Amino acid sequence: MKIDIVMPVLNEAEVITQSLERLQSLRVRGHRVILVDGGSRDATLANSAGLVDEVRVSAAGRALQMNEGARAQSGDVLLFLHADTRLPADAEAALEAFYGSARDWGRFDVRLSGRRPELRMIERMMSWRSRLTGIATGDQAMFVRRQTLVSVGGFPEIPLMEDVELSKRLRQRSRPYCVSSPVITSSRRWEQHGVWRTVILMWRLRFDYWRGTPPEELTKRYYRSD
């Protein structure tokens, strides 16, 4: 089994080197890292030199960037990883087990990087909700068989909720393969904007998306909170 790790980035110069260095052991074992830049104006690309197998450029937007990275794939499994998310040590073994299963796609449980006690509750809620609903988010490092992603048409090219919408499409193929070893993702948004304020915002956005609010309107509300 070969893994293609697709990482969409935009102005991630501060974290990109450390993020990519953590993936070098996987590259040594024959897996690929594909960086897709959405038009960074900082040193993201310079700081990535020598640490990836392929660099692609696309218009900004995670869905657009992840689809561009998927077009460069040659592996059996595509893993979509945010620059501020760290894979667990047993990620390769977990994906090997997934590849040998009957499932078409999956995601990891999640742990938030901060130390505040309320973050422990939120991360557990995120993982439990995902197991219950069969819906995953980008923070959970979604992965999918190559042919499955092609068959559902890739990520819906919408400005927000692309991960939720893709989950819905993939869920028609199979329930997600849930890896209990957590990825560690940055808690900076929760801590900068208020933990419970951020939780309530995300719940409202998902509820309104379910009710049919256009993703473009949800995007304005999401970034208005910054």
Disulfide bonds with the S-S distance in Angstrom:
none
